[in-house]
Amino acid sequence: MPSQTSDLPEDKASANVTLTRQRNARLLFQEYAEAQLSAGAAPNGLEQAFAKTIQVSPSMWSQIKSSRPIGDKIARQIEAARGKPKGWLDEVREQAGGGVSQGEQQILALMLKAWRATNAVGRKQLKHFLREVAEGRVTPETMKGLMR
C-alpha cells in the first residue's frame, strides 16, 4: 500500500499521521464500547476500562482521544493490546457506512422508521425531542421516565 504521506511536506505528513492515529484510536474505542454494551456492560466506566486494555492511564486516554499526538511507541502499544497489526493506527480507513458505526446505523434506521410512521405533528414532536436531547436539555432521569 502506498504511503499516505509520501507526497506531503514533512509538517503536513506529521499532522496527517497524528489525525489518522487519533481517528483510528477513537474507532478502536467505539468498537470496544459497542461490544461491551452489546454484552450487557454498563456505559459508566467504559473509557477507564478501555484505557486499561490499551495499557494507559484514563487521563492519557482522555488526552489521546482529544488532542495529544500518539507517538510511535504508544501507537504500537495500542495496536498490540487491541490485536491489530503493526502500523494499523497509521492507515487511513473508511468505516462501513461512510463513517457511521453499526450502532449508529441501527439508531438512524429506527429514527427513520419512527419518522415515517407518524404524521406532521408527530414528526415535529420527534424533531423537537431529538433537538432537546442533542443540546443536553434532557436528563437521564427524564429518559428513564420515558422508558417505563
BAFI-3210 file (N, C-alpha, C; in Angstrom, 3 decimals, decimal comma, padded with zeros to 6 digits):
// residues 148
n [1|2|3|4|5|6|7|8|9|10|11|12|13|14|15|16|17|18|19|20|21|22|23|24|25|26|27|28|29|30|31|32|33|34|35|36|37|38|39|40|41|42|43|44|45|46|47|48|49|50|51|52|53|54|55|56|57|58|59|60|61|62|63|64|65|66|67|68|69|70|71|72|73|74|75|76|77|78|79|80|81|82|83|84|85|86|87|88|89|90|91|92|93|94|95|96|97|98|99|100|101|102|103|104|105|106|107|108|109|110|111|112|113|114|115|116|117|118|119|120|121|122|123|124|125|126|127|128|129|130|131|132|133|134|135|136|137|138|139|140|141|142|143|144|145|146|147|148]
n.u [000,854|000,636|002,339|000,533|001,508|003,550|003,741|003,518|004,586|006,885|005,821|003,049|002,629|003,227|001,171|-000,963|-000,596|-000,883|-003,604|-004,820|-004,055|-005,364|-008,068|-008,312|-007,734|-009,931|-011,860|-011,211|-011,902|-014,658|-015,513|-014,833|-016,475|-019,056|-019,095|-018,864|-021,194|-023,133|-022,736|-023,876|-022,671|-022,426|-022,692|-021,200|-017,878|-016,667|-014,706|-012,524|-012,101|-011,402|-009,027|-007,459|-007,283|-005,664|-003,428|-002,814|-003,109|-006,321|-006,370|-004,375|-005,582|-007,805|-006,536|-005,326|-007,528|-008,569|-006,632|-003,856|-000,923|-000,244|002,463|005,008|005,719|003,564|001,524|002,193|001,926|-000,831|-001,900|-000,907|-002,107|-004,789|-004,892|-004,193|-002,440|000,997|001,318|-001,322|-002,793|-001,832|-002,916|-005,084|-008,518|-011,797|-014,837|-017,345|-020,397|-019,866|-018,458|-020,170|-021,045|-022,073|-023,924|-024,764|-025,930|-028,095|-029,635|-030,214|-031,777|-033,951|-034,901|-035,649|-037,680|-039,532|-040,031|-041,256|-043,516|-045,309|-047,412|-047,405|-047,507|-046,517|-043,961|-042,896|-042,850|-041,084|-038,735|-038,328|-037,908|-035,561|-033,787|-033,741|-032,516|-030,023|-028,979|-028,540|-030,562|-032,234|-032,507|-030,887|-032,727|-035,178|-035,130|-035,223|-037,791|-039,295|-038,925|-040,476]
n.v [-001,184|002,214|004,916|007,182|009,659|010,323|012,292|014,667|017,668|017,492|018,549|018,578|015,895|014,783|015,923|014,732|011,976|012,127|012,915|010,736|008,595|009,370|009,303|006,574|005,428|006,338|004,961|002,326|002,475|002,926|000,534|-001,210|-000,223|-000,614|-003,405|-004,090|-002,907|-004,326|-006,765|-006,356|-004,679|-001,902|001,537|003,411|003,920|002,764|004,141|004,200|001,455|000,762|002,222|000,790|-001,635|-000,912|-000,314|002,218|005,172|006,392|009,178|009,657|008,359|010,013|012,354|011,422|010,790|013,260|015,391|014,929|014,054|010,814|009,001|006,907|004,722|004,479|004,109|001,605|000,087|000,331|-000,885|-003,522|-004,254|-004,270|-006,235|-005,666|-005,376|-004,273|-000,868|-000,426|001,691|003,805|003,785|005,151|004,821|003,961|003,810|001,297|002,235|004,912|006,126|005,784|003,992|000,571|000,546|003,208|003,179|001,517|003,061|005,241|004,002|003,242|005,758|006,778|004,994|005,611|008,272|007,971|006,626|008,343|011,311|014,795|016,335|014,545|014,188|016,709|016,815|014,705|015,664|017,948|016,741|015,246|017,337|018,549|016,513|016,365|018,849|018,628|019,037|017,169|015,122|012,235|011,137|011,949|010,511|007,893|007,928|008,057|005,556|003,781]
n.w [000,000|-000,889|000,698|002,758|003,077|001,374|-000,657|000,653|002,379|005,168|007,666|007,174|006,621|009,092|010,656|009,388|009,962|012,725|013,010|011,722|013,386|015,766|014,947|014,312|016,786|018,242|016,800|017,501|020,203|019,945|018,740|020,811|022,903|021,827|021,645|024,366|025,440|024,023|025,169|027,565|029,410|031,660|030,673|032,115|033,028|030,824|029,364|031,135|031,423|028,814|028,538|030,297|028,889|026,773|028,060|029,207|031,245|032,430|032,199|030,269|028,081|027,727|026,899|024,538|022,879|022,408|021,883|022,171|020,478|019,159|019,731|018,128|019,817|021,671|019,812|018,681|020,993|021,576|019,281|019,578|022,001|021,286|019,430|016,781|013,638|013,313|012,571|011,984|013,166|011,704|009,202|006,816|006,902|005,843|007,473|007,303|005,839|005,503|007,652|009,718|012,510|013,263|015,384|015,271|012,742|013,255|015,070|013,447|011,487|013,073|013,878|011,387|010,727|012,755|012,069|009,567|010,310|011,473|011,608|010,468|012,834|014,753|013,694|014,039|016,837|017,366|016,163|017,745|020,268|019,761|019,237|021,752|023,248|021,907|022,524|025,176|027,044|028,042|030,721|032,250|034,029|032,980|030,619|031,638|032,697|030,374|029,355|030,699]
ca.u [000,000|001,469|002,287|-000,440|002,172|004,751|003,768|003,243|005,713|007,040|004,915|001,693|002,625|003,167|-000,179|-001,840|-000,450|-001,465|-005,068|-005,192|-003,923|-006,437|-009,329|-008,301|-007,817|-011,342|-012,572|-010,988|-012,738|-016,050|-015,716|-014,768|-017,665|-020,226|-019,023|-019,144|-022,606|-023,896|-022,578|-024,603|-021,899|-022,951|-021,895|-020,269|-016,607|-016,109|-013,475|-011,454|-011,830|-010,669|-007,670|-006,752|-006,971|-004,552|-002,315|-002,511|-003,975|-007,519|-006,000|-003,658|-006,572|-008,583|-005,691|-005,130|-008,726|-008,941|-005,655|-002,453|-000,410|000,119|003,797|005,193|005,735|002,186|000,741|002,448|001,376|-002,288|-002,162|-000,654|-003,104|-006,097|-004,766|-004,078|-001,065|001,856|001,013|-002,767|-003,249|-001,312|-003,589|-006,349|-009,559|-013,191|-015,743|-018,518|-021,493|-019,414|-018,050|-021,243|-020,884|-023,240|-024,889|-025,334|-026,811|-029,322|-030,456|-030,706|-032,874|-035,088|-035,445|-036,319|-038,934|-040,443|-040,369|-042,191|-044,730|-046,140|-047,873|-046,619|-047,424|-045,596|-042,606|-042,454|-042,533|-039,871|-037,624|-038,129|-037,325|-034,176|-033,014|-033,568|-031,505|-028,742|-028,489|-028,300|-031,627|-032,984|-031,690|-031,032|-033,958|-036,266|-035,047|-035,724|-039,242|-039,868|-038,745|-041,361]
ca.v [000,000|003,404|005,763|008,272|010,937|010,425|013,497|015,817|018,200|016,774|019,015|018,128|014,448|014,542|016,256|013,730|010,757|012,424|012,849|009,359|007,783|009,725|008,755|005,121|005,103|006,521|003,848|001,166|002,643|002,763|-000,910|-001,784|000,185|-001,290|-004,816|-004,171|-002,595|-005,464|-007,857|-006,008|-003,838|-000,556|002,534|004,087|003,247|002,170|004,856|003,724|000,053|000,739|002,690|-000,341|-002,648|-000,452|-000,148|003,619|005,700|007,061|010,545|009,584|008,041|011,227|013,251|010,817|010,862|014,636|016,274|014,534|013,208|009,449|008,683|005,560|003,716|004,303|003,561|000,166|-000,494|000,251|-001,906|-004,843|-004,516|-004,496|-007,317|-005,125|-005,474|-003,085|000,135|-000,323|003,039|004,782|003,618|005,849|003,853|004,398|002,885|000,904|003,173|006,296|006,662|005,565|002,666|-000,299|001,044|004,447|002,793|000,973|004,143|006,019|003,231|003,340|007,122|006,882|004,229|006,420|009,451|007,565|006,042|009,353|012,431|016,035|016,736|013,606|014,478|017,940|016,457|013,876|016,570|018,778|015,899|014,945|018,568|018,701|015,533|016,760|020,050|018,309|019,517|016,023|014,478|010,772|010,818|012,107|009,363|006,715|008,077|007,769|004,136|002,944]
ca.w [000,000|-000,904|001,886|002,688|003,296|000,558|-001,461|001,501|003,156|006,430|008,712|006,836|006,769|010,529|011,106|008,810|010,761|014,038|012,887|011,380|014,593|016,696|014,409|014,448|018,218|018,605|016,175|018,368|021,393|019,556|018,582|022,156|023,651|021,269|022,047|025,798|025,648|023,495|026,133|028,774|030,328|031,908|029,943|033,017|033,233|029,606|028,995|032,025|031,099|027,548|028,833|030,914|027,873|025,924|028,993|029,501|032,296|031,916|031,836|028,994|027,045|027,514|026,096|023,221|022,040|022,092|021,245|022,318|019,396|019,536|019,225|017,596|020,893|022,163|018,697|018,609|022,220|021,395|018,268|020,161|023,035|020,658|018,457|015,426|013,130|013,410|011,556|011,791|013,526|010,745|007,916|006,613|006,590|005,829|008,146|006,519|006,061|005,423|008,943|010,680|013,100|013,203|016,369|014,741|011,640|013,843|015,613|012,311|010,882|013,986|013,782|010,094|010,842|013,579|011,260|008,508|010,896|012,115|010,780|010,584|014,243|015,382|013,201|014,700|018,220|017,336|015,867|018,944|021,303|019,397|019,426|023,203|023,657|021,320|023,194|026,580|027,929|028,532|031,750|032,311|034,752|032,017|029,698|032,355|032,780|029,066|029,034|031,531]
c.u [000,889|001,284|001,290|000,236|003,323|004,847|003,540|004,524|005,719|006,063|003,472|001,579|002,491|001,777|-001,169|-001,799|-001,071|-002,983|-005,536|-005,115|-005,039|-007,773|-009,398|-008,363|-009,266|-012,208|-012,412|-011,842|-014,202|-016,382|-015,751|-016,056|-018,907|-020,247|-019,378|-020,622|-023,494|-023,844|-023,247|-023,845|-022,585|-022,081|-020,888|-019,002|-015,996|-014,795|-012,299|-011,090|-011,045|-009,224|-006,842|-006,371|-005,826|-003,341|-001,832|-003,443|-005,223|-007,241|-005,303|-004,640|-007,414|-007,806|-005,514|-006,354|-009,109|-007,849|-004,204|-002,008|000,002|001,458|003,889|005,094|004,318|001,313|000,927|001,879|-000,133|-002,628|-001,993|-001,739|-004,484|-006,032|-004,705|-002,634|-000,311|001,543|-000,476|-003,281|-002,845|-002,058|-004,907|-007,382|-010,917|-013,976|-016,836|-019,635|-021,037|-019,047|-019,107|-021,115|-022,176|-024,323|-025,567|-026,282|-028,140|-030,216|-030,997|-031,872|-034,127|-035,724|-036,185|-037,660|-039,962|-040,933|-041,450|-043,524|-045,677|-046,532|-047,011|-046,458|-046,430|-044,160|-042,047|-042,049|-041,241|-038,635|-037,297|-037,434|-035,854|-033,273|-032,735|-032,478|-030,123|-028,142|-028,349|-029,372|-032,531|-032,070|-031,837|-032,314|-035,171|-036,286|-035,578|-037,237|-039,921|-039,842|-039,654|-042,586]
c.v [001,233|004,224|006,886|009,624|011,198|011,713|014,767|016,352|017,536|017,229|018,587|016,621|014,079|014,821|015,222|012,432|010,966|012,294|011,430|008,470|008,091|009,161|007,246|004,681|005,270|005,411|002,580|001,264|002,401|001,277|-001,599|-001,492|-000,529|-002,763|-004,981|-003,920|-003,725|-006,649|-007,545|-005,154|-002,477|000,457|003,271|003,262|002,637|002,829|004,330|002,274|-000,064|001,170|001,546|-001,386|-002,220|-000,040|001,293|004,073|006,314|008,502|010,581|009,286|009,274|012,212|012,729|011,030|012,297|015,394|015,796|013,673|011,838|009,137|007,235|004,481|003,436|003,700|002,045|-000,558|-000,686|-000,853|-003,307|-005,208|-004,835|-005,534|-006,856|-005,255|-004,156|-002,141|000,358|001,085|004,090|004,770|004,381|004,795|004,523|003,356|002,501|001,882|004,614|006,905|006,504|004,137|001,854|000,157|002,320|004,151|002,279|002,080|005,027|005,314|003,316|004,725|007,323|006,152|005,022|007,633|009,106|007,059|007,083|010,451|013,668|016,484|015,839|013,850|015,724|017,642|015,631|014,750|017,443|017,966|015,604|016,162|018,788|017,749|015,974|017,965|019,864|018,773|018,391|015,274|012,958|010,353|010,924|010,918|008,101|006,734|007,748|006,282|003,227|002,542]
c.w [000,000|000,347|001,696|002,736|002,339|-000,244|-000,651|002,126|004,538|007,501|008,437|006,988|008,241|011,080|010,605|009,614|012,136|013,991|012,594|012,612|015,592|016,226|014,620|015,903|018,696|018,004|017,013|019,633|021,056|019,400|019,943|022,919|023,140|021,668|023,522|026,087|025,144|024,444|027,465|029,772|030,487|031,173|030,828|033,167|031,980|029,192|029,829|031,706|029,794|027,768|029,421|029,860|026,954|026,760|029,114|030,616|031,672|031,481|030,484|027,857|026,720|026,636|024,671|022,343|021,686|021,357|021,291|021,132|019,941|018,895|018,770|018,668|021,392|021,063|018,616|019,827|022,084|020,397|018,851|021,169|022,448|019,542|017,008|014,944|013,279|012,248|011,332|012,095|012,494|009,409|007,884|006,243|006,612|006,599|007,180|006,828|006,078|006,758|010,019|011,200|012,978|014,188|015,893|013,580|012,170|014,379|014,498|011,633|011,753|013,928|012,469|010,114|011,642|012,791|010,229|009,055|011,478|011,128|011,037|012,031|014,986|014,956|013,866|016,145|018,295|017,116|017,082|020,047|021,005|019,565|020,911|023,725|023,175|022,034|024,702|027,544|028,436|029,491|031,674|033,039|033,834|031,068|030,374|032,447|031,473|028,732|029,835|030,788]
res [m|p|s|q|t|s|d|l|p|e|d|k|a|s|a|n|v|t|l|t|r|q|r|n|a|r|l|l|f|q|e|y|a|e|a|q|l|s|a|g|a|a|p|n|g|l|e|q|a|f|a|k|t|i|q|v|s|p|s|m|w|s|q|i|k|s|s|r|p|i|g|d|k|i|a|r|q|i|e|a|a|r|g|k|p|k|g|w|l|d|e|v|r|e|q|a|g|g|g|v|s|q|g|e|q|q|i|l|a|l|m|l|k|a|w|r|a|t|n|a|v|g|r|k|q|l|k|h|f|l|r|e|v|a|e|g|r|v|t|p|e|t|m|k|g|l|m|r]
***
